[in-house]
Amino acid sequence: MQQNDHTTQKVVILGAGFGGLSAAIELGRLKKRRRKQNSQFDLEIIVIDRNDFQLFTPDLYEIASAAKDITDEKKLKQAVCIDVRIGLGQESVGFLKAVIESVDPINKQVLTSKGEVDYDYLIVAPGSEPFYFGISGMAEHSIPFKWIQDAVTIRSTIQRLMEEKEQVHVIVCGAGPAGVELAAELRTMCERIMSRQCFGLTLVEGRGTVLPQFNERVQRAGYKRLRQLGIIVKSNFVITHAEEGKVISKTGETLTGDLIIWTGGVKASSLLEHSGVTLTPRGQIAVHNTLQSQQFPDVFVIGDAAECQVADGVYTPMTAHEAVHQGPVAARNVFHLLQRESLEAYHVKDEGFVITMGGKNGIVVLPGGKYIVKGVIGWFMRQYVDFRHFRTVLPFMKACTLWYSGMKMMSKNDPE
Ligand SMILES: Cc1cc2nc3c(=O)[nH]c(=O)nc-3n(C[C@H](O)[C@H](O)[C@H](O)COP(=O)(O)OP(=O)(O)OC[C@H]3O[C@@H](n4cnc5c(N)ncnc54)[C@H](O)[C@@H]3O)c2cc1C
């Protein structure tokens, strides 16, 4: 080890989401292993996040559509919020609950709502936020589908509307996986739980098909299932303007609804604008394949915040899957820098994708994207993927409890 053992090096990780937490856990493990070889070795690792939980976004649609008889909101939130202190505690990693305000990469300092934090190495993982592509009125007249409170608001708004009105119509904007999963689950919940007429649901997409990022087979299967559930699909509907209860397309067509939900896009966190690093035209930080910032070698960027080119003009997608694989690579590369070793390159791992389609139904896109599996197997696969993630960030029994309690609560809406 080349590190001077008298000066403890400090790694600060911004964000305890998919990327940040997986990086912190890997760093904690590396530190433990190193200390077994050399008891003098020390490394300070601190994770900073405004929340002390990691939001498990893949199951967020379950919160928006949770059964009416679940009245304990705290319990409901717990089903998708992973306690980061438990995850970090098992690896002796420090945690600071604070809002990150800016980064000064020249002086190696992070400014937070609780003061300044110095670092030797920084891993930036603040994720993303809703992006409206300049659609006038959309931010004001829709509920985004990004954070836990959005899901809770969607649920309570639908319940209130169903009590107040005879006929309710919901518009979901964006037919990527998040919009499709939400639309399918809302309709399933509605048919199973609501005693009177179910609310109408229109899924709007600017491109020519639902699930545009997948191949035709997946798109066809998705469309078929959405139609089966009674969802109206409006593709090639490029929204240019939104008003109270209305979305208007570039051809002048208007759709009206009682609730508009936006799942149409995200952009990298606006925190990056205060990071002292030059941003790419997509608002991310450009990284080498080692996930190291192209400008500051002691800064690593992962997850939705990173623009990581994997082929000519092809960048890693903004998914949890990428973030959890990038985290450990960034962690190992910090360690390599400490030891003055050459760095590891990040390689995209194709593990397929699962899209849930309402109730115990889903589409599994197998690695390579050529083959798909539909139906209840999709739901089982999703359960497995969820558990695998919980297990990587939590001790075994905690992971089992979280998975089981979430599954029990969320299956309440599902048809037998
Ligand atoms: C509804 C929905 C469903 C999704 N489903 C899937 C799916 O099924 N599969 C999949 O692969 N991906 C899915 N995604 C995408 C996935 O959630 C993101 O790609 C992933 O979260 C990115 O990980 P990250 O570590 O970059 O950011 P995040 O996981 O978002 O973590 C960022 C963290 O930084 C913290 N933070 C940000 N700014 C600040 C600040 N200023 N101060 C303090 N803390 C801050 C946040 O609190 C958060 O904890 C979904 C996204 C959504 C919205």
The ligand as an SDF file (V2000), in Angstrom:
LIG
                    3D

 53 58  0  0  0  0  0  0  0  0999 V2000
  -40.8910    5.3630  -11.2230 C   0  0  0  0  0  0  0  0  0  0  0  0
  -39.5530    4.8530  -11.6320 C   0  0  0  0  0  0  0  0  0  0  0  0
  -39.3820    3.4990  -11.8970 C   0  0  0  0  0  0  0  0  0  0  0  0
  -38.1250    3.0140  -12.2640 C   0  0  0  0  0  0  0  0  0  0  0  0
  -38.0000    1.6700  -12.5050 N   0  0  0  0  0  0  0  0  0  0  0  0
  -36.7910    1.1750  -12.8500 C   0  0  0  0  0  0  0  0  0  0  0  0
  -36.6370   -0.2350  -13.0660 C   0  0  0  0  0  0  0  0  0  0  0  0
  -37.5880   -1.0150  -12.9670 O   0  0  0  0  0  0  0  0  0  0  0  0
  -35.3970   -0.6920  -13.3870 N   0  0  0  0  0  0  0  0  0  0  0  0
  -34.3100    0.1560  -13.5030 C   0  0  0  0  0  0  0  0  0  0  0  0
  -33.2120   -0.3150  -13.8050 O   0  0  0  0  0  0  0  0  0  0  0  0
  -34.4360    1.4890  -13.3050 N   0  0  0  0  0  0  0  0  0  0  0  0
  -35.6440    2.0160  -12.9740 C   0  0  0  0  0  0  0  0  0  0  0  0
  -35.7790    3.3640  -12.7570 N   0  0  0  0  0  0  0  0  0  0  0  0
  -34.6050    4.2550  -12.9340 C   0  0  0  0  0  0  0  0  0  0  0  0
  -33.7780    4.2800  -11.6420 C   0  0  0  0  0  0  0  0  0  0  0  0
  -34.5480    4.6670  -10.5360 O   0  0  0  0  0  0  0  0  0  0  0  0
  -32.6220    5.2770  -11.7810 C   0  0  0  0  0  0  0  0  0  0  0  0
  -31.9310    5.0590  -12.9700 O   0  0  0  0  0  0  0  0  0  0  0  0
  -31.6670    5.0790  -10.5950 C   0  0  0  0  0  0  0  0  0  0  0  0
  -32.3290    5.4500   -9.4020 O   0  0  0  0  0  0  0  0  0  0  0  0
  -30.3950    5.9100  -10.7700 C   0  0  0  0  0  0  0  0  0  0  0  0
  -29.5600    5.6750   -9.6670 O   0  0  0  0  0  0  0  0  0  0  0  0
  -28.6510    6.8530   -9.0890 P   0  0  0  0  0  0  0  0  0  0  0  0
  -27.8120    6.2450   -8.0310 O   0  0  0  0  0  0  0  0  0  0  0  0
  -28.0050    7.5760  -10.1910 O   0  0  0  0  0  0  0  0  0  0  0  0
  -29.7110    7.8720   -8.4480 O   0  0  0  0  0  0  0  0  0  0  0  0
  -30.7990    7.6550   -7.3200 P   0  0  0  0  0  0  0  0  0  0  0  0
  -31.0600    6.2360   -7.0740 O   0  0  0  0  0  0  0  0  0  0  0  0
  -31.9500    8.5130   -7.7170 O   0  0  0  0  0  0  0  0  0  0  0  0
  -30.1120    8.2810   -6.0320 O   0  0  0  0  0  0  0  0  0  0  0  0
  -29.8050    9.6380   -5.9150 C   0  0  0  0  0  0  0  0  0  0  0  0
  -29.7320    9.9770   -4.4440 C   0  0  0  0  0  0  0  0  0  0  0  0
  -29.1630   11.2740   -4.3130 O   0  0  0  0  0  0  0  0  0  0  0  0
  -29.8830   12.0160   -3.3460 C   0  0  0  0  0  0  0  0  0  0  0  0
  -29.7550   13.4420   -3.6750 N   0  0  0  0  0  0  0  0  0  0  0  0
  -29.9440   14.0350   -4.8700 C   0  0  0  0  0  0  0  0  0  0  0  0
  -29.7070   15.3480   -4.7760 N   0  0  0  0  0  0  0  0  0  0  0  0
  -29.3670   15.5980   -3.5070 C   0  0  0  0  0  0  0  0  0  0  0  0
  -29.0010   16.7820   -2.7950 C   0  0  0  0  0  0  0  0  0  0  0  0
  -28.9170   17.9650   -3.3870 N   0  0  0  0  0  0  0  0  0  0  0  0
  -28.7290   16.6540   -1.4780 N   0  0  0  0  0  0  0  0  0  0  0  0
  -28.7860   15.4480   -0.8400 C   0  0  0  0  0  0  0  0  0  0  0  0
  -29.1160   14.3180   -1.4620 N   0  0  0  0  0  0  0  0  0  0  0  0
  -29.3990   14.3840   -2.7870 C   0  0  0  0  0  0  0  0  0  0  0  0
  -31.3130   11.5110   -3.4670 C   0  0  0  0  0  0  0  0  0  0  0  0
  -32.0320   11.7070   -2.2660 O   0  0  0  0  0  0  0  0  0  0  0  0
  -31.1050   10.0300   -3.7780 C   0  0  0  0  0  0  0  0  0  0  0  0
  -31.1080    9.2360   -2.6270 O   0  0  0  0  0  0  0  0  0  0  0  0
  -37.0270    3.8900  -12.3890 C   0  0  0  0  0  0  0  0  0  0  0  0
  -37.1950    5.2620  -12.1160 C   0  0  0  0  0  0  0  0  0  0  0  0
  -38.4490    5.7300  -11.7440 C   0  0  0  0  0  0  0  0  0  0  0  0
  -38.6100    7.2050  -11.4370 C   0  0  0  0  0  0  0  0  0  0  0  0
  1  2  1  0
  2  3  1  0
  2 52  2  0
  3  4  2  0
  4  5  1  0
  4 50  1  0
  5  6  2  0
  6  7  1  0
  6 13  1  0
  7  8  2  0
  7  9  1  0
  9 10  1  0
 10 11  2  0
 10 12  1  0
 12 13  2  0
 13 14  1  0
 14 15  1  0
 14 50  1  0
 15 16  1  0
 16 17  1  0
 16 18  1  0
 18 19  1  0
 18 20  1  0
 20 21  1  0
 20 22  1  0
 22 23  1  0
 23 24  1  0
 24 25  2  0
 24 26  1  0
 24 27  1  0
 27 28  1  0
 28 29  2  0
 28 30  1  0
 28 31  1  0
 31 32  1  0
 32 33  1  0
 33 34  1  0
 33 48  1  0
 34 35  1  0
 35 36  1  0
 35 46  1  0
 36 37  1  0
 36 45  1  0
 37 38  2  0
 38 39  1  0
 39 40  1  0
 39 45  2  0
 40 41  1  0
 40 42  2  0
 42 43  1  0
 43 44  2  0
 44 45  1  0
 46 47  1  0
 46 48  1  0
 48 49  1  0
 50 51  2  0
 51 52  1  0
 52 53  1  0
M  END
$$$$
